[in-house]
């Protein structure tokens, strides 16, 4: 009887421990996307670039290509400066097998841009793999 109770207690403890680890890891992943969204809201390219992968796919109204982290930061900084970022309105945020994603509207003085952010997990860290800015007519 004591053996069954011990076995059950070990199973319960193991389940609780595993559940706690999974829960905490999901908060960590969401923290990365939230920091990216805050950088977009403020139009802060340097803060946004802290979350860039080594290469980033950028799609802008006038160009689309894969850039190094440093190049992508300069291009996004130029885009933010030329358009005067006013804010970012989140429409949807979620997770996919490869990482997190978010969809929203970048509000600028030059007009609004539908924005898609795709992140992936690499070495336990959420990194921006792709950002698309598409002009909304």
C-alpha positions in Angstrom: 0.0 0.0 0.0 2.8 2.4 0.9 4.5 1.6 -2.4 1.4 2.6 -4.4 1.1 5.9 -2.5 4.8 6.7 -3.1 4.5 5.8 -6.8 1.4 8.0 -7.1 3.1 10.9 -5.3 6.1 10.6 -7.6 3.9 10.7 -10.7 2.0 13.7 -9.4 5.2 15.5 -8.5 6.7 14.7 -11.9 3.5 15.9 -13.7 3.5 19.2 -11.7 7.1 19.8 -12.3 6.8 19.2 -16.1 3.7 21.4 -16.2 5.5 24.3 -14.4 8.5 24.1 -16.8 6.2 24.2 -19.9 4.2 27.1 -18.5 7.3 29.1 -17.7 8.8 28.5 -21.1 5.7 29.7 -22.8 5.9 33.0 -20.9 9.5 33.4 -22.0 8.5 33.0 -25.6 5.7 35.5 -25.4 8.0 37.9 -23.7 10.2 38.1 -26.9 7.3 38.9 -29.2 6.0 41.5 -26.7 9.3 43.3 -26.7 9.3 43.3 -30.5 5.7 44.8 -30.5 6.8 47.5 -28.1 9.7 48.4 -30.3 7.3 48.7 -33.3 4.9 50.9 -31.2 7.7 53.3 -30.4 9.4 53.1 -33.9 12.7 52.1 -32.2 14.7 50.2 -34.9 17.7 49.7 -32.5 15.4 48.0 -29.9 13.7 45.9 -32.6 17.1 44.8 -34.0 18.1 43.3 -30.7 15.6 40.6 -31.5 16.7 40.0 -35.2 18.0 36.7 -36.3 21.4 36.7 -38.1 19.5 37.2 -41.4 16.1 38.8 -41.7 13.6 38.7 -44.5 12.3 42.2 -45.0 9.4 43.2 -47.2 8.8 46.9 -47.7 6.6 48.7 -50.2 9.6 49.4 -52.5 11.9 46.4 -51.8 12.0 42.9 -50.5 15.1 40.8 -49.7 17.1 38.9 -47.1 19.4 41.1 -45.1 22.1 40.7 -42.4 21.1 41.8 -38.9 23.0 45.1 -39.3 21.6 45.9 -42.8 18.1 45.1 -41.7 18.4 47.5 -38.7 19.5 50.3 -41.0 16.7 49.7 -43.5 14.1 49.5 -40.8 15.5 52.7 -39.2 15.3 54.5 -42.5 11.8 53.2 -43.1 10.6 54.4 -39.6 12.3 57.8 -40.1 10.8 58.4 -43.5 7.3 57.4 -42.5 7.1 58.8 -38.9 5.9 56.0 -36.7 2.9 56.9 -34.6 2.1 53.5 -33.1 1.3 49.9 -33.7 -2.1 48.2 -33.3 -2.0 44.5 -32.7 -4.6 42.5 -34.6 -3.6 39.0 -33.8 -0.7 37.2 -32.0 -0.1 33.4 -31.9 2.3 30.5 -31.9 3.2 28.1 -34.7 5.4 25.1 -34.7 8.4 27.2 -35.6 7.8 30.1 -33.2 5.6 33.1 -32.6 3.9 35.5 -35.0 2.0 38.7 -34.9 -0.2 40.7 -37.3 -1.1 44.3 -36.9 -1.1 47.8 -38.3 1.9 50.1 -38.1 0.5 53.6 -37.9 2.6 56.3 -39.5 2.3 59.9 -40.6 2.7 58.6 -44.2 -0.2 56.1 -43.9 -0.8 52.7 -42.3 1.1 49.5 -43.1 -0.2 46.0 -42.5 2.6 44.4 -40.6 3.4 40.7 -40.2 6.2 39.5 -37.8 7.4 35.9 -37.8 9.8 34.7 -35.1 11.6 31.4 -34.6 13.2 29.8 -31.6 17.0 29.3 -31.9 19.1 28.3 -29.0 16.2 28.9 -26.6 15.7 32.5 -27.8 12.9 34.0 -29.9 14.3 35.8 -32.9 12.7 37.8 -35.7 13.1 35.9 -38.9 10.8 38.0 -41.1 8.9 41.3 -41.1 6.5 42.5 -43.8 5.3 46.0 -44.1 2.5 46.4 -46.8 0.8 49.7 -47.5 -2.9 49.8 -46.7 -4.9 51.8 -49.2 
